[in-house]
Amino acid sequence: MSRSNDAKDPRERRTSRRGFLKGAGAGLATLAAAPSQVSAFDFESFFQKHFRELSPAEIDEYLERLARKLREQTGKDVQMRATGPVDGVVFGYGLDVSRCIGCRRCVYACVEENNQSRDPQIQWIRVLEFERERVTRGFDLEDGDAYYDREMAPAEGKVYLPISCQHCEDSPCTNVCPTGATWTEPDGIVVIDYDWCIGCRYCMAACPYGARIFNWGEPNLPAEDVNPDMHVLGNRPRTRGVVEKCSFCIQRVRDGRYPACLEACPVGARKFGNLLDPDSEIRYLLEHKRTFVLKPELKTRPKFFYFYG
């Protein structure tokens, strides 16, 4: 897979991991004395090379190993892919605030598509509810209520704002990751190599949008709910101790499909397309609608745009 020009080489930030591996002998010797512990330890994942350092042959072997393991666990025909970015494509997302009704169907579609834990609940999309009069001059995320519970939506006098990863051009999260586990791809998608995430949560602290989620407990994804169409940098099942987030449904959009949340929206509030294509819908929105981004003063340059239809 191609490497973004702005993404830092993981080898430049590997000192701590290398040092740890050199000192791991004593710990592994202890495990060797306890066979039950050794069997539960995933050596292959622990010593997995960084995704961007793998050769094509190593990627194929890596994908097959992951898929084989998940087939055994779920009984489903899991297909693990590593489809790369397409030249001349940078993805952008648009959301019509005036149309969103706060039904959360986007949230549920995202959970199903992206193999998110059911218990404890993991959700990559948060929908915030605001008092209409409080947002006449802009949105302050601190004023939003993510836990509203209503039998019917939208409620009178309320405005709704879904939030997920903004896939920033100058992303604070990728800049602080000590292992290079997260980076921006050439098509604008910010991805995570889950095998290299050490759970330090620096990226969560750096993200000004609260878009990253940490797995405090062991994720619970029933086998019957598994989506077998997976991308190694996107919706493959995660483990305890790693961070996850929206990937623009990388397993879908790189194959020419729309994100699951867009297809689930009952009012057509969500738009998606190629920012480099002057004839795309997302470019039309940027050129003809009143668009804005969240927290523009931070200059993170999100690729997630909000607008009024």
KAURPE-V223214 format. One record per residue. N is the residue number from 1. OMEGA is omega in radians with two decimals (NA if undefined). NEAR is the number of other ideal C-beta (glycine too) atoms within 12 Angstrom. Layout:
BEGIN
n | omega | near
N | OMEGA | NEAR
N | OMEGA | NEAR
END
This chain:
BEGIN
n | omega | near
1 | -3.10 | 31
2 | -3.13 | 22
3 | 3.11 | 23
4 | 3.12 | 28
5 | -3.10 | 12
6 | -3.07 | 19
7 | -3.13 | 34
8 | 3.10 | 25
9 | -3.12 | 17
10 | -3.13 | 30
11 | 3.14 | 17
12 | -3.05 | 16
13 | -3.01 | 26
14 | -3.01 | 24
15 | -3.06 | 15
16 | -3.13 | 18
17 | 3.10 | 28
18 | -3.14 | 16
19 | 3.14 | 11
20 | -3.11 | 19
21 | 3.13 | 18
22 | -3.12 | 14
23 | -3.04 | 13
24 | -3.06 | 18
25 | -3.11 | 12
26 | -3.14 | 12
27 | 3.13 | 18
28 | 3.08 | 20
29 | 3.10 | 13
30 | 3.11 | 13
31 | -3.12 | 20
32 | 3.14 | 16
33 | -3.12 | 12
34 | -3.05 | 14
35 | -3.11 | 10
36 | 3.12 | 10
37 | 3.14 | 16
38 | -3.11 | 17
39 | -3.12 | 11
40 | -3.08 | 10
41 | -3.10 | 19
42 | -3.11 | 19
43 | -3.07 | 17
44 | 3.12 | 15
45 | -3.08 | 22
46 | -3.10 | 20
47 | -3.14 | 17
48 | 3.08 | 28
49 | 3.07 | 24
50 | -3.03 | 35
51 | -3.08 | 37
52 | 3.09 | 34
53 | -3.08 | 20
54 | 3.02 | 24
55 | 3.09 | 13
56 | 3.14 | 12
57 | 3.12 | 10
58 | 3.09 | 18
59 | 3.14 | 26
60 | -3.14 | 17
61 | 3.14 | 19
62 | -3.14 | 31
63 | -3.14 | 29
64 | 3.11 | 20
65 | 3.12 | 25
66 | -3.12 | 32
67 | -3.14 | 29
68 | 3.13 | 18
69 | -3.13 | 21
70 | 3.05 | 29
71 | 3.12 | 20
72 | -3.09 | 14
73 | -3.00 | 19
74 | -3.06 | 23
75 | 3.13 | 13
76 | 3.14 | 23
77 | -3.09 | 16
78 | 3.05 | 31
79 | -3.11 | 25
80 | -3.08 | 33
81 | 3.08 | 28
82 | -3.12 | 33
83 | -3.06 | 31
84 | -3.14 | 26
85 | 3.12 | 29
86 | 3.11 | 23
87 | 3.10 | 11
88 | -3.14 | 14
89 | 2.95 | 27
90 | -3.02 | 29
91 | 3.05 | 44
92 | -3.09 | 40
93 | 3.08 | 46
94 | 3.13 | 41
95 | -3.12 | 43
96 | -3.10 | 29
97 | -3.10 | 35
98 | 3.14 | 21
99 | -3.05 | 26
100 | -3.11 | 37
101 | 3.08 | 28
102 | -3.08 | 35
103 | 3.14 | 28
104 | 3.08 | 30
105 | 3.06 | 27
106 | -3.14 | 41
107 | -3.08 | 32
108 | 3.10 | 24
109 | 3.12 | 29
110 | 3.13 | 40
111 | -3.10 | 32
112 | -3.09 | 27
113 | -2.94 | 37
114 | 2.99 | 44
115 | 3.13 | 40
116 | -3.10 | 38
117 | 3.10 | 29
118 | -3.14 | 22
119 | 0.05 | 14
120 | -3.09 | 18
121 | 3.01 | 19
122 | 3.11 | 34
123 | -3.11 | 31
124 | -3.14 | 41
125 | 2.98 | 45
126 | 3.05 | 32
127 | -3.12 | 38
128 | 3.08 | 34
129 | -3.10 | 34
130 | 2.92 | 32
131 | -3.05 | 20
132 | -3.08 | 19
133 | -3.13 | 11
134 | -3.04 | 21
135 | -3.14 | 25
136 | -3.14 | 12
137 | 3.12 | 10
138 | -3.09 | 19
139 | 2.95 | 29
140 | -3.02 | 16
141 | 3.13 | 25
142 | -3.14 | 13
143 | -3.06 | 20
144 | 3.11 | 27
145 | -3.13 | 22
146 | -3.02 | 23
147 | 3.12 | 12
148 | -3.09 | 24
149 | -3.07 | 13
150 | 3.09 | 18
151 | -3.13 | 7
152 | 3.07 | 12
153 | 0.08 | 21
154 | 3.07 | 26
155 | -3.12 | 20
156 | 3.10 | 13
157 | -3.10 | 13
158 | 3.05 | 27
159 | -3.05 | 34
160 | -3.08 | 41
161 | 3.05 | 40
162 | 3.14 | 48
163 | 2.99 | 39
164 | 3.12 | 42
165 | -3.11 | 49
166 | 3.11 | 40
167 | -3.04 | 43
168 | 3.06 | 35
169 | 3.07 | 30
170 | -2.97 | 23
171 | 3.11 | 40
172 | -3.07 | 30
173 | -3.12 | 38
174 | -3.12 | 37
175 | -3.05 | 25
176 | -3.08 | 24
177 | -3.05 | 40
178 | -3.11 | 28
179 | -3.10 | 38
180 | -3.08 | 38
181 | 3.13 | 38
182 | -3.08 | 49
183 | 3.12 | 39
184 | 3.11 | 41
185 | -3.13 | 41
186 | 3.12 | 27
187 | 3.02 | 33
188 | -3.12 | 40
189 | 3.05 | 47
190 | -3.03 | 48
191 | 3.11 | 48
192 | 2.96 | 46
193 | -3.02 | 39
194 | 3.13 | 37
195 | -3.11 | 34
196 | 3.06 | 35
197 | -3.12 | 40
198 | 3.06 | 27
199 | -3.13 | 26
200 | 3.10 | 25
201 | 3.01 | 25
202 | -3.12 | 25
203 | 3.12 | 38
204 | 3.12 | 29
205 | -3.09 | 17
206 | -3.08 | 26
207 | -3.11 | 37
208 | -3.07 | 28
209 | 3.14 | 36
210 | -2.98 | 28
211 | -3.11 | 38
212 | -3.06 | 41
213 | -3.14 | 35
214 | 3.10 | 30
215 | 3.13 | 29
216 | 3.12 | 20
217 | 3.11 | 18
218 | -3.12 | 17
219 | 3.13 | 30
220 | 3.13 | 21
221 | 3.14 | 32
222 | -3.07 | 19
223 | -3.10 | 19
224 | -3.13 | 12
225 | -3.07 | 22
226 | 2.98 | 31
227 | -3.03 | 33
228 | 3.12 | 27
229 | -2.94 | 29
230 | 2.98 | 37
231 | -3.04 | 41
232 | 3.14 | 38
233 | -3.09 | 46
234 | -2.91 | 43
235 | 3.03 | 42
236 | -3.09 | 44
237 | -3.14 | 38
238 | -3.14 | 39
239 | 3.06 | 26
240 | 3.05 | 21
241 | 3.10 | 20
242 | 3.12 | 35
243 | 3.08 | 39
244 | -3.09 | 44
245 | 3.09 | 45
246 | 3.09 | 43
247 | -3.04 | 46
248 | -3.05 | 48
249 | -3.07 | 43
250 | 3.13 | 40
251 | 3.13 | 33
252 | -2.98 | 31
253 | 3.11 | 37
254 | 3.02 | 34
255 | 3.07 | 18
256 | 3.12 | 15
257 | 3.09 | 18
258 | 3.01 | 27
259 | -3.10 | 42
260 | -3.11 | 37
261 | 3.13 | 42
262 | -3.11 | 35
263 | -3.11 | 22
264 | -3.06 | 26
265 | -3.07 | 34
266 | -3.06 | 21
267 | 3.10 | 22
268 | -3.10 | 21
269 | -3.03 | 33
270 | 3.14 | 40
271 | -3.08 | 34
272 | 3.10 | 38
273 | -3.09 | 32
274 | -3.13 | 30
275 | -3.12 | 32
276 | -3.14 | 22
277 | -3.09 | 19
278 | -3.14 | 14
279 | -3.11 | 12
280 | -3.13 | 23
281 | -3.12 | 27
282 | 3.09 | 35
283 | 3.10 | 24
284 | -3.14 | 22
285 | -3.11 | 29
286 | -3.07 | 28
287 | -3.03 | 17
288 | -3.13 | 14
289 | 3.09 | 23
290 | -3.08 | 16
291 | 3.05 | 28
292 | 3.04 | 24
293 | 3.13 | 30
294 | 3.09 | 34
295 | -3.10 | 26
296 | -3.11 | 18
297 | 3.14 | 11
298 | 3.08 | 19
299 | 3.07 | 14
300 | 3.12 | 29
301 | 3.12 | 26
302 | 3.00 | 37
303 | 3.06 | 39
304 | -3.06 | 44
305 | 3.05 | 35
306 | -3.13 | 39
307 | 3.06 | 29
308 | -3.09 | 21
309 | NA | 21
END
